[in-house]
Amino acid sequence: MDYGIAIPSYINAWKDVQAAEKAGFTHAWFFDSQLIYSDVWATMALAAENTEKIKLGTLVAIPSNRIVPVTAAAAATINKLAPGRVIVGIGTGYTGRNTMGLPALKMKEFTTYVSQLKDLLAGKDVLFKEGDRERWIRLIHSKENSGRDDFFNIEDPIPVMVAANGPKGQQLVGEISDGWITTGRSLNVPEGMPTVMESAKRSGNSFDRFGGTDTKPYVTVLTSSCVLREGETVSSERVIRNIGPTLVPGVHAMWESSFGPGSNLGMSNSDIAEGYDKYITEYGDKKTPSTPSDRRYLDVHEGHYAYLKEGEETFVSSDLIARTLTGTGREINEKLDHLESIGVNNVALSVVDSRSAQELIKDFGEKVILERRTS
């Protein structure tokens, strides 16, 4: 099992990534959401410069945030700083889209983007379209294309791993992805794996190159974790503070599905959505000036994966926390055994800030990683 720390990109995250590397974490993942976090590639560049072996990946890059040659150049630039340690996790968009009042990208656009990104990172020419114009592009100043290696590194392969929860996305993972990123919903992996593997078999896609085996991909699951200390329960204040902000985004998604622009997120629960709509309306009305109704989605995503807004803790239930890797060291190890048994290779553990990162790195490193590697 590989262990990752998943970070809402704050620019000084390199300090925590450095500590995670020393504690035995194998991966650091960085969120890409341009209106609520620091720039993902700038954050990754600092982490690359200040670490030696930990792998660095986006979780996940959003195509509409940058045209495809910009993403290719960014990844190939980081790969100069951290050769062979870069992963481009990529998805159709959640807060990178919803904070702009937009739904996730359509699958056709997304598929084209992923295919072109992979080709550019392989040194190939790509027919890029802007409006009615189509023009051939390539990463010109790469060793592959001009013999120059001052700017980009595409000689050390950069895997592109698609994030997918539903069947259409899972089919795309099988067709063209180098790995599979998904969330910690209990049945995502066992129910989705046959779809991924059948799609890979049909398309002739092999996952051998980047940690998978034949048609079985390298699987990364995004979840969160808090190692309970003596006397703590899942409802303890420290647990809610560290885990709560990673759970309410699911409630945000339910609100989006019923009331917001992100209606195609595929997460719906009308009762929870209505309760949250009442909460967020009152929250916006208390502000000075109050939030106009056509900008309510901006309030919804305030604090997303970073902190709980006042009163938002009421949406963090013990049942939700139980779905994460939260518990004693022994309980977490039992959950990891189960995840390994269903084909998960990497757990990406969300932190909400530097303080929670430091706590997780110390506790998970000592009670889980060290124990599993010495047992």
C-alpha positions in Angstrom: 0.0 0.0 0.0 1.2 3.5 -0.8 0.2 6.4 1.4 -0.5 10.0 0.2 -1.3 13.3 1.9 -3.9 15.3 0.0 -3.6 19.0 0.3 -5.9 22.0 -0.4 -3.0 23.7 -2.1 -1.6 26.3 0.3 1.7 27.8 -1.0 3.8 26.7 2.0 2.7 23.1 1.8 6.2 22.1 0.9 7.1 22.2 4.5 4.5 19.6 5.3 5.3 17.5 2.2 8.9 17.4 3.4 7.8 16.1 6.8 5.5 13.6 5.1 8.3 12.2 3.0 10.4 11.7 6.2 7.5 9.9 7.9 7.1 7.4 5.1 4.4 8.9 2.9 5.0 8.0 -0.7 2.7 10.6 -2.4 1.6 14.2 -2.0 -1.5 15.2 -3.9 -2.6 18.8 -4.5 -6.1 20.2 -5.2 -6.7 22.4 -8.2 -9.3 25.0 -7.4 -8.4 28.5 -8.6 -10.8 30.6 -6.5 -10.2 29.0 -3.1 -6.6 27.7 -3.1 -3.1 28.8 -4.1 -2.0 27.9 -7.6 -1.5 24.1 -7.8 1.6 24.2 -10.0 3.3 26.9 -8.0 2.6 24.9 -4.8 3.9 21.7 -6.4 7.1 23.4 -7.7 8.1 24.4 -4.2 7.4 20.9 -3.0 9.4 19.4 -5.8 12.4 21.7 -5.0 12.3 20.7 -1.3 11.8 17.0 -1.5 13.8 14.0 -2.9 11.6 11.0 -3.5 8.0 11.6 -2.7 5.7 11.5 -5.8 3.8 14.7 -6.5 0.4 14.8 -8.2 -2.6 17.0 -9.0 -5.8 15.7 -7.5 -7.2 16.8 -9.7 -6.3 19.2 -12.5 -9.3 20.7 -14.2 -9.1 21.1 -18.0 -11.1 24.3 -18.2 -8.6 26.1 -15.8 -5.9 25.9 -18.5 -5.7 25.1 -22.2 -4.0 21.7 -22.7 -0.5 23.0 -23.8 -0.3 25.1 -20.5 -1.1 22.0 -18.4 1.5 19.9 -20.4 4.1 22.6 -20.0 3.4 22.9 -16.2 3.7 19.2 -15.7 6.9 18.9 -17.8 8.4 21.8 -15.9 7.8 20.3 -12.5 9.2 17.1 -13.9 12.5 19.0 -14.5 12.6 19.7 -10.7 11.4 16.2 -9.7 12.3 13.8 -12.5 10.0 10.8 -12.6 8.0 12.0 -9.6 5.1 13.8 -11.3 1.6 12.6 -11.8 -1.2 14.4 -13.5 -4.5 13.4 -11.9 -7.3 14.9 -13.9 -11.0 15.2 -13.7 -14.1 17.0 -15.1 -14.2 19.5 -12.2 -15.9 20.1 -8.9 -15.1 23.3 -7.1 -12.8 24.4 -9.9 -16.1 24.6 -11.9 -18.8 25.1 -9.3 -17.1 28.2 -7.6 -17.5 29.8 -11.1 -21.2 28.9 -11.2 -20.5 26.2 -13.8 -21.2 22.4 -14.0 -18.6 19.8 -14.6 -17.1 19.5 -18.1 -18.9 17.3 -20.7 -17.3 13.9 -21.2 -16.5 14.5 -24.9 -14.5 17.7 -24.2 -12.8 16.0 -21.3 -11.8 12.9 -23.4 -10.2 15.1 -26.1 -8.3 17.1 -23.5 -6.9 13.9 -21.8 -5.9 12.4 -25.1 -4.1 15.6 -26.2 -2.4 16.0 -22.9 -1.0 12.5 -23.0 0.2 13.0 -26.6 2.0 16.2 -25.7 3.7 14.6 -22.7 4.8 11.8 -25.0 6.5 14.3 -27.4 3.8 14.0 -30.1 2.2 16.7 -32.3 -1.4 17.5 -31.4 -4.0 19.2 -33.5 -5.2 22.0 -31.2 -8.5 23.7 -31.8 -9.3 27.3 -30.8 -12.7 28.4 -32.0 -12.9 27.6 -35.7 -9.1 27.4 -36.1 -7.1 24.2 -35.8 -3.3 24.3 -35.5 -0.6 21.7 -34.9 1.3 22.1 -31.6 4.0 20.3 -29.7 6.3 20.9 -26.7 9.0 22.3 -29.0 11.9 22.8 -26.6 12.0 19.3 -25.2 14.8 16.9 -25.7 12.5 14.7 -27.7 11.6 17.4 -30.2 14.7 19.7 -30.4 17.4 18.2 -28.3 17.1 20.9 -25.7 16.5 20.0 -22.0 16.6 23.4 -20.4 12.9 23.8 -20.1 10.9 20.5 -20.0 11.4 16.9 -19.0 9.2 14.5 -20.9 11.9 11.8 -21.0 10.9 10.6 -17.5 7.3 9.5 -18.1 4.5 11.5 -16.6 1.4 9.3 -16.0 -2.0 10.9 -16.6 -4.6 9.4 -14.2 -8.3 10.0 -14.7 -10.6 10.6 -11.7 -13.9 8.8 -12.1 -16.8 7.8 -9.9 -19.5 6.9 -12.4 -19.6 4.3 -15.2 -18.9 6.7 -18.1 -15.8 8.0 -16.4 -14.8 4.5 -15.4 -15.0 3.4 -19.1 -12.7 6.3 -20.0 -10.2 5.2 -17.3 -10.1 1.8 -19.0 -9.7 3.3 -22.5 -7.0 5.9 -22.1 -5.9 6.5 -18.5 -2.6 5.5 -16.8 -4.4 4.8 -13.5 -7.7 5.3 -11.7 -8.4 8.0 -9.0 -11.7 7.7 -7.2 -13.3 8.7 -3.8 -13.7 6.7 -0.7 -17.4 5.8 -1.2 -17.6 2.2 -0.1 -18.6 0.5 -3.3 -16.8 2.7 -5.9 -13.9 0.3 -6.4 -15.5 -3.1 -6.2 -18.5 -2.0 -8.4 -16.4 0.0 -10.8 -13.4 -2.3 -11.3 -15.1 -4.6 -13.8 -16.2 -1.7 -15.9 -12.6 -0.3 -15.9 -11.0 -3.7 -16.7 -13.5 -4.6 -19.4 -13.0 -1.2 -21.1 -9.2 -1.7 -20.9 -9.4 -5.1 -22.4 -11.6 -3.8 -25.3 -9.3 -0.9 -26.0 -6.0 -2.7 -25.5 -4.9 -0.4 -22.8 -2.4 -1.9 -20.3 -1.7 -0.4 -16.9 1.6 -2.2 -16.4 3.7 0.9 -16.9 2.5 2.8 -13.9 1.9 0.4 -11.1 -1.0 -1.6 -12.4 -1.1 -5.1 -13.8 -2.4 -5.7 -17.3 -6.1 -4.4 -17.3 -6.1 -3.7 -13.5 -5.2 -0.1 -12.9 -3.2 1.5 -10.1 -6.0 2.7 -7.8 -5.9 5.8 -5.7 -8.7 6.5 -3.3 -9.3 10.0 -1.8 -10.4 9.8 1.8 -9.5 11.4 5.1 -8.1 10.1 8.4 -7.7 11.0 12.0 -5.8 8.6 14.4 -7.7 8.7 17.6 -5.7 9.6 20.7 -6.3 8.3 24.2 -9.7 9.3 25.4 -11.0 10.5 22.0 -14.0 9.4 20.1 -15.2 10.2 16.6 -17.2 13.1 18.0 -14.3 14.7 19.8 -13.6 18.4 19.0 -10.1 17.7 17.4 -11.6 15.0 15.2 -14.5 17.2 14.0 -12.0 20.1 13.3 -9.7 17.9 11.3 -12.2 15.6 9.5 -15.3 17.8 9.2 -14.1 20.1 6.4 -13.3 17.0 4.3 -16.8 15.6 4.7 -19.1 18.6 4.2 -18.0 18.9 0.5 -20.3 15.9 0.0 -23.1 18.0 1.4 -22.1 20.9 -0.8 -22.4 18.6 -3.8 -25.9 17.6 -2.7 -26.9 21.2 -2.5 -25.4 21.8 -6.0 -27.5 18.9 -7.4 -30.7 20.4 -6.1 -30.1 24.1 -6.0 -26.9 25.1 -7.6 -25.1 25.1 -11.0 -23.4 21.8 -10.4 -26.5 19.8 -11.2 -24.7 17.0 -13.0 -22.5 16.0 -10.0 -24.5 12.8 -9.5 -24.8 13.3 -5.7 -28.3 13.9 -4.6 -30.2 13.8 -1.3 -33.2 16.1 -1.3 -33.6 16.1 2.5 -30.0 17.0 3.2 -29.9 19.5 0.3 -33.0 21.3 1.6 -31.5 21.4 5.1 -28.3 22.9 3.8 -30.1 25.4 1.6 -31.9 26.7 4.7 -28.6 26.9 6.5 -26.7 28.6 3.7 -29.5 31.1 3.1 -29.4 32.1 6.7 -25.6 32.2 6.7 -25.6 34.6 3.7 -28.4 36.8 5.1 -26.3 37.4 8.3 -23.3 38.7 6.3 -22.8 42.4 5.8 -23.7 43.0 3.0 -25.9 40.0 2.7 -25.3 37.5 -0.1 -27.5 38.0 -3.2 -29.4 34.8 -4.1 -27.6 34.5 -7.4 -24.3 34.2 -5.6 -25.2 31.8 -2.9 -23.0 29.1 -4.4 -20.0 31.2 -3.5 -20.9 31.0 0.2 -21.5 27.2 -0.2 -17.9 26.6 -1.1 -16.4 28.9 1.4 -14.2 26.7 3.7 -14.3 23.8 1.2 -11.8 21.2 2.4 -10.2 23.9 4.6 -12.5 24.8 7.5 -16.1 24.6 8.7 -18.2 27.6 8.5 -20.0 28.6 11.7 -22.8 26.1 12.2 -21.7 23.8 9.5 -20.6 21.1 12.0 -24.2 20.1 12.4 -23.8 18.4 9.0 -20.9 16.2 10.1 -22.3 13.0 11.5 -20.7 10.0 13.2 -21.9 7.9 10.3 -20.0 10.0 7.8 -16.8 10.0 9.9 -17.1 6.2 10.1 -16.7 6.0 6.3 -13.2 7.5 6.6 -10.0 6.1 7.9 -10.6 7.4 11.4 -10.1 5.3 14.4 -7.4 3.8 16.6 -4.2 2.6 14.8 -5.5 -1.0 14.9 -8.9 0.0 13.5 -7.3 2.0 10.7 -5.0 -1.0 9.8 -8.0 -3.3 9.6 -9.7 -0.8 7.2 -6.5 -0.7 5.1 -6.4 -4.5 4.9 -9.9 -4.4 3.4 -9.0 -1.7 0.9 -5.9 -3.7 -0.2 -8.1 -6.7 -0.7 -10.4 -4.9 -3.1 -7.5 -3.6 -5.2 -6.7 -0.2 -3.8 -3.0 0.8 -4.1 -2.9 4.3 -2.7 -4.9 6.1 0.0 -4.8 9.9 -0.4 -5.6 11.3 3.0 -7.0 14.8 3.0 -5.7 17.4 5.4 -7.3 20.8 5.9 -4.3 23.0 6.9 -0.7 22.8 8.1 -1.7 22.1 11.7 -3.9 19.1 10.7 -1.2 18.0 8.3 1.4 17.9 11.0 -0.9 15.9 13.3 -1.7 13.4 10.6 1.8 13.0 9.5 3.0 12.2 13.0 0.1 10.0 14.1 -0.5 8.1 10.9 3.2 7.8 10.3 3.8 6.2 13.7 0.6 4.2 14.3 0.0 3.0 10.8 2.8 3.3 8.2 5.6 2.3 10.6 3.6 -0.5 12.1 2.6 -1.9 8.7 6.1 -1.8 7.4 7.6 -3.5 10.4 4.9 -6.1 11.0 
